[in-house]
Amino acid sequence: MTALSKITADLPEWSLSDLYADRADPRIEADIAAARAANDALAALEGQFIAARAEPAKLGELIDRGIVLYEQATDGLWSVGAYASLAASTSRDDPRWAKFEADFRMKSAEIASKSLFFTLELNQLEDGEIAAALEAHPAAARWTPWLRRVRLSRPHELSQELESLLLDRSPAVANWSRLYDDTLAKLRARIGRENLTLPETLNRLSDPEVKKRKAAANALADALAERSETLALCLNTMALEKQVEDRWRKYESPAHGRHLSNEVHAESVAAMVEAVTDAYATTSHRYYALKARVLGKKTLDHWDRNAPLTAAQPRLYDWTEARGIVLESFSALAPKFADGARVFFDRPWIDARPRPGKQSGAYSHPVTAGRHPYVFMNYMGERRDVLTLAHELGHAVHQTLASPLGTLLADTPLTLAETASIFGEGLVFERLLAEAKPEEKLGLLAGRIEDGLNTVVRQIAFHQFETRFHDARQQGELSPEELGGIWLEVMGASLGPAVRLNPGYEHYWAYVSHFAHAPFYVYAYAFGDLLVRALMEKRREDPAGFAPVYERLLAAGGTRTYVEALEPFGLDPRQKSFWAAGCAGIERLVDEFDALVK
């Protein structure tokens, strides 16, 4: 048995029994029935919000009652939806779970269509009418943040009939992302006698042996090339669907809808993209040139990008070690954060064991505020996996802290949702670096820089790929070759002249599933990373005073905008200088690396 197989053999798999025992569990139908009943009660209020617009007290009571019913319906549907998604994500090779997930999606859309009027009717009210209603009925005032988010879409809403049509069609449209995910989950990269899954192949790209990295890179390119026609068709079709809806909603750009859901200004995102792009030369370009020198090369092949600096096998961390590192790191911030993470190890709420049929990636699913989150990952025992574990547990702690607000108010925009996760990674890295032997520090520092480049520079390059793809899709369908051409251009610009993009790399756009199921999601990673770098600097200035203010930020869930959330720390993310300062933090790490190399 290899060292890796020993580590992965006894990793935890979650139990979803806290949700439902199986697909036939009667609690599923009971929760769907309860959601339907709450939704029907809400539907009975149709027309009353407009009728009461001149009676503030009555309107306030209606708003409060309506949102409570809306949340009850949401809780029921999201619970079953979470179960379907969680179970399917570990069984992508089981058509029964795919059918269950698809059938529920259709049923959920049918139920939700009856209350579609609700937010539309609220948005027919004027700001002054809503303000007067909340003042006349103070119990409704707690919903102010949710109403604020709903009203962001006010200029872009369609008629109730058209909104209903889009909702009814959504399960069918979602099958394109399902096809994308299923195609990647079934992918096998053939390397000699081995047939590796996508997560296993990606993990092989950081192997100490260059021959193994190269073989994995080429096998992945071949496997993606074989599937590129299907994956390109999925992307093109979903982009066209989005294009049509965006045109009807009069969005200013393909990313506009995402900006609204994130409650972020397009100007802030543009400032961040500009700051990161301006920093390519001093961060990624410079670092990869230094790494090439350390590895004794003039340039790096693309499969060397995340290679360890020595040919020695990297240190592997078993699950017990990873658990201890994460909990001790979280405790250094405040014991409450460690306690919040510990329960996920003590209960069967983490699925970490890689296996056939399990999709790639990692996430923490919040389910609903009345339930607990579940953590999903593919643990391979490397330092990067320990950081991923910290990342997802950061999400889980954040979701738990916000849960007393209820499902609607706890729901956090992506721009703040990555805060605790990336902060968790930072805490773990600080611990690993502090405990490292002198000869280990260069490798650790390289890993930290590469994590930063992957989260900031790489994700902004992904964002630019999406932007160019969606812009080009306006003129017609793109072939896999055209997608590959855009990919090579944006990735080449971000990686710089020290990285050679070998033949086959043009297919690598195809494994980034975010492009399919969450368009323009990726910039949130860079947003969160650079934001956290600013927060960690504030922590260094005042460790004791930082923790309670930070806890309040997380516990506020989605009740504050990103600007409001950062005000207590004296930070303003609307300025390009804010993002440039975060990039300068990565540059300082490159300076340290350069000094150690010399």
N, C-alpha and C positions, 0 to 999 in steps of 0.2 A: 504494500500500500504506500503510495507517495505521500509526501508531507501535505500536499494540498488535499488529497482525498481523505486523509485523517482529519483535517480541519472541517471539511464540508460534510463528513459522514454524520456527525451528531448535531448539526445545526438545527435550530428550532423551526418548526412549521406552525403556523397559527391554527387556532380552532375558531371557527366562525359561529360556534354554538351560542355565544352571547347574542347573536343576531337571530339565526334560525338554525334548526338541526339539519335540514336538507331542503331540497326543492319542494318536497311535499309537506313541509311543516305548516300546520294550520294557522300559525301565527302570521304567515305571509299574507294569506287571504284576509285575516282579521285586520292587519295593518292597512292593507289596500282598502278594505271596507271603511275603516275609520277615516282614512284620507278622503275617500269619496264622500262620506257623510259631511265632513268639515267643508269640503269643496262645494257640496250642494247647498249647505247653509250659507256659504259666502255668495254663491250664485243667486240666492234668493234676495240678496241686497242690491242686485243690479238696478241702476237708475236712481237709487235713493241718495247716493252721494251728490249727484248733480241737483236733485230736487231739494236737498238740504243746504245748498251753498249759501243761502241767505240766513241760515240759523246756525251760528257758530257752535253753540253747545251741542246741538243735535248732530251736526257734522263731525265734531270732535269725538263724540261717543261712537258714531258709525265707523270712523277711521280706526279707532282703537279695536272695536269688535271685529272689523274686517281683517285687520292685520293679524290678530290673534288666530282667527280661523285660517287665514292664509298660511301661517306658520305651522298650525296643526296639520294641515294637508301636506305641506312641504316635508314635515318630519316623517310622516307615514310613507310617502313616496321615496324620499331619499334613503330611508332605512332599507327598503327592499332593493332600491337601485344600487346602493352600496354593496349589499350582499351579492347581487348578481355580478357586479363589476369585480369585486374582490375574488369571488370564487372562479370567475372566468379567467382572471389574470394568472392563475396558477394552473389552468387547464385549457390552454389555447388549442390543444390537440383533441379536446372532447367536444364533439358537436352538440351534445346535450346542453352544455353550459352556454354555448353560443346561441342556441335556440332560446334558452330561458332568458338570457340577457336581451335578446332582440324582441321577444314577445312581451317582456315587461316594459321595454322602452315604448312599444306601441300602446300598451294599456295605459301607461303613465301619461302619454301625450293626449290620449282620449279624455282622461279625467281632468287634466290641467286645462284643456280647451274650454271647459265650462266656466272657469274663473278668469279667463283671459281678459274679460272686460275690466277687471278690478284696477290694475295699474293704468290702463287706458283712461278709465273714468277719473281716477285721481289726478292724472295729468291734464285733464280738461279744466281742472280748477286752477284759479290764479294763485300766485304766491301769497297774496294778502289774505285770501279766503282760507288757505290752509293755516297760515300763521294765527289768524283769529280763532280758528277751531281748536288749535292746540292750546291756546291761552285760555279758552273758555272751558276746555275739558283737559285739565293738566295730566291725567293719567295717560293720555295719548302722546304727550310730549316725548316720552322715552323713545318713540319711533322716529324721531327727527332725523337721525343719521340714515336710516333706511329710506325714508321719504326723499332725502337729499339724493341718494344714489338712484332711486327710481326716476326722479325728475331730470336727471342728466340725459336720459334718453328721450325726453319730451319732444325735442325738435325733430326726432328721427323716427317717431312711431307712425305706423300705417293705420289704415282703417281696421276695425275689429275683424271684418271678414278676411282681409289679407293676412292679418296676424294669425288668425285661426288657420288659414291655409298653410302658412309656414310651419306652424306647430304640428299640424296633422302630417305634413311631409317630413318632419325632422327625423322620425325613426328610419325612414328609407334612406335619407341622405347620410345618416350616421353609419349606415352599412358600408359606405366607402372607407371610412376610417377603420371600421372593423376588419374589412378586407386587408387594409394596409397592415394593421397590427398582426392579424393572423398569418399573413405572408411572411412577416419578419420572424414570428414565433416559430414557424415551421422551417425556417432557413437552417441549412446545415452546411458548414464550410468543410470541404474535404481536404484533409492534410494527411497524406500517406494513408494509413489504415484508420485514421481518426475521422469522425464526423462531429464537428463541434457546433454547439448552438451559438447564437449571436453573442450572448454574454461571455461565453467561454472564449470565443474568438477574439473579442475586444480585449479580454484580459490577457490573452497571449501576446498582444501588441506591446505589453510592458515587460515581457520576458527578458532576462539578462542576456540570453543568447540571440545574436543578431539573425542567425539562420532561422530560428523559430519565429522571430518577429516577421521576417520577410515572408516566410511561408504562410503565416497567418494573414498577413496583409494581402498577399496575392490570392489566397483562397477566399478571403472575404470579398475581394473585388470580383472574382469569378462568380461567387454565389449571388452577389447583388446584381451583376450584369445579367445573369439568367432571369432575374425577377424584375429587371428595370422597366420593361414594357408595362407590366401590371402596376407597379408602384407609380410610374409616371402617369398612367391613366387615372389612378386614384387621385393624385395631386391635381391634375388638370381638371378633373370633374368637380372636385370640391372647390377649387379656386373659381371655376365658372359659377357654381352655385352661389358662392360668396359674392362674386362680382355682381350678379343680378340683384341679390338682396341689398348689397351696399348701394347700388344705383337707386333703388326704390327708396332707401332710407336717407339718401342724400348725404352719405358720409363723404368727408373731404378726401379721405385716403383709405387704402385697404386696412391700415392699422387703426383707423379712427374708432371703430367699435371696441377694439381692445383697450384703447386709451380710456374710453368712457367706463368700461367695466373695471378698470384699474383705478379710476378716479385720478388720473394723472394728466398733466398738460402735455400736449404734443410738443410744445416748446421745450419742456424739461427733457423729454426723450431725445429730441434733436440735439440739445446741448450735451447730453451724455454721449450720444453717438459721435458727435464732433470731438469731444474731449478724448474719448478712447481712440478714435482714428488718428488724432494728432499725436497720441502717445505710442503708436505702433513702433516707431523707430527706436524709442528709448526703453521700451519694455520687451515686446516679443522679438523684434528683429535683433536687438542687441543680445538678448538672453540666448536665443538659439545659435547665434554666432559663437558665443562663449561656450555653450554646451558642445558644439561641434569641435571646438579646440580641445576641450577636456577629453572627448572621445577619440581625439587624434584624427579628425576628419576635416576636410575643407568645407564640406556641406553635409547636412543631415538628410538621409532619406526620410520620407514621411513616416515610415514605421519606426524611426528612431526618436520621434518627437517626445514620447513619454518613456523612453528607455531609461533604465537605471544607469548611473554613472560608472558602475563597475560590473564586471562579468560575474561577480559573486551572486548567488541566489539571494534575492531580497529577503529580509526578515519577514516571517509570517507570524501573525497574531492569532492564537486560537480564540474561540468565542469568550472564554472566561477572561482572558487578558483584555480583549476589546471592551467587554462590559466594565471592567475595573477602570480602564483608562477614561472611558466616557463619563462614568459616574463621578470619578474623582475630579475630572476637569469641570464638570457642571457644578460640583460642590464648591469649587474655588470661586465661582461667581456668587453663589448663594446656595445654602443647603436645600432650599425649596425647589430649586431647579433639578438637583440630583434626585430628590424624592419623587418629583414628577416623572422623571425618566425611569426610575427603578421599577416602578410598577409594571412597565412594559416587559421587563425581563422576568419578573416574578409571575406574570400571567402569560397565557399563550396568545399574545397579541402581536408577535413579530413572526414574519415568514422570511427566513434568511437563506434557506437551503436551495442552491441552484439545482434544477432538474429539467428533463425534457418536458416540453409543453408549457413551461413557465415563461412568461414574457420577460424581456430585458428591462433594465431600468430600476428605479427605486422611487418610492413615494410614501407619504403618510396620509391616509384617508381619514378625514374627520368624522365621517358618517353623518351624525347629527349632534346637536349640543347635548341631547339626552342620552347619548351613547358614548362609547370611548373610541378613540382613533385606533387604527390598525397600521402597522409599519411593514412595508414590503421592500425587499432588496435581494440581491444575489451576492452573498458574502463569499469572497475568495481568499480572505485572510491577509491581504496586503494592507499596507498603510493607508492606501486610498480607500479601502473598504471600511477601515476604522473611522475615517473621516466621513464617509457616506453614512455610516451608522449614526454618528453624532449629528449629521445634517438632518436626517429623517426624524431622529428623536427630538431635535430642536423644534421641528414642525409639530410633533406630537405634544410636547410640553406647551407650546404656544396655543395649540388648539384646545388643550385641556384648560389652560388659564382663562381663555375667552369663553368657555362653554357656559358659565353662569348667565351670560347675556342672552342666551337662546340662539337658535340656529340662524335666524336672519341677521341679528346684530353681531354675532360672532364671526360670520363670514367675512374674511379679510381680503382686500384687493391684493393682487399678485405683488405689487410694489412693496407692500409691507409683509406679505405672507412669507417671503424668503428671509426676513430679518433674523428670526431666532435660529433658523436652520444654518445659515452661513455663520452666525455668531457661534453656534455650537462647534462647527468645524474649527473656527479660530481658537477657541478655548482648548480643544484637543491638540492642535498643532503647538500651541504655546507649551503645553505640558511635554509633548514629545521632544521638542527642541531643548527644553530646560534639562531633561534627563538624558539627553544624548551624549555619547562620548565624543571627544574632539574629532575623531576620524569619521564619525557618523553625521556630523553637522552639515557638511557640504551636500550630501545626498538628501538630507531632510530639507535643507534650504531650497535645493533644486525642486523637490516635490512641492513645497509650498508655493514657489514661483509658478510652477506649471499648473497647479490648481487654480491660482489666480488668473493666469493667462487663459485657461480653459473656461473659467467662469465669466471673465470679463471680455477679453479680446475675442475668443472663439465664439461666444454667444452673440457679440455684436456683429461678427462676420456672418453668423447664421441669420441674424436680423436683416443684414444687408442682402443676403441671398434671397430671403423671403420677399423683401421689398422689390428687388429686381425681377424675381419670378412673377409676382402678382402684377407688376407693371407690364411686363412682356405678355402676360396672359390676356391682357386687354386686346391684343392684336391677333390672338389665336392660340391654338394648342401648341405646347412645346414638346419636342421629342426628348427622349432620354439624353441624346447627344447634346441638345441645346441646354438642358438642365445641367449637364456635366460641364459645359463651357462656362456657364455663370458660376458654378461651384468653384472651378479652378481659378477663375479671376478673383473672386472675393477672398477665397482662402489663401491664395498666393499673396495677395496684398497684405493680409493680416499676419501671415507667418514670416514673410520677408525672404530675402535672397539666400539666406543660410539653410533653407529647407527646400529640398527637391521634391516636387510632386510627381512621383513616378507613374508610369502607365498603370491604369486601373484605379487610381485615386479619383478619377472623374465620376466614378459610380458611388462614391461614399455619401453623397447627399441622401441616398435612398434609405439609410438606416436611422436617420434623425426623424423619429416618428412624431415629434412635436409639430413638424411642418404639416402633418396630416390632421391630427386631432386637436390641435390648439394653435391655430395661426397667430403669429406675432406674440406668442407666449415668451419666447426665448429672451427678449431684452430684459425681462423681469429678473433674470439671474444676475446680469451685470448690474442692474439697478440695485438689487439687494446687496451684492458683494461690495460695491463702492460705498453704499450707505452704511454697511456694517463696519467698514474700515474707519469711517468717521466716528461711529459709535465706540469702537474699541479704543480709539484715541482719547475719547472723553472718559472712558473707564480708566485708562492709565493715569489720567489727571486726578481722578478722585474715585478710587475703587469702592470705598464704603458708601459714598453718596450716590454712586451710579446705579447699583443694583435695584433699589426700590423704585427709582424713576423708570428704569428699563422694564421692570415687572409691570408697572402701570401701563406702559406702552403696549406690551403683549396682551394684558388683560383687557385692553380697550377694544380688541378685535377690529371690527370694521367701523367702529363708531367715530373714528377720527380720520381725516385725510392725511396723506403722507406729510404734507406741510405742517398741519396741526400736531402730528405725532412727534415731529422733530423739533418743534419750537422750544420745549423744555430743555433741550440740549444746546440751544443756541445755534442750530444748523438750518440752512436755507437751501434745499435741493433744487430750487428754480434757477440757480446761478451756475454757469459753466464752471466757475472757479471751484464749486463744491465737488464736481465730478473730476476736475483736473487734480484736485488734492488727493482724491482716492487713487487715481492713476499714479501720482507721485509716490504714493505708498508702495505700489508694486515696483516702481523704479528704484526705490531705496533698497528693496530686497535684492534687486539685480546688482546694485552697488556692493552689497555685502557679499554676494556670490562672486563678483569680480575680484573683490579683495582677497577672498579665500583661495581663488584660483591662482592669483599671482603669488 
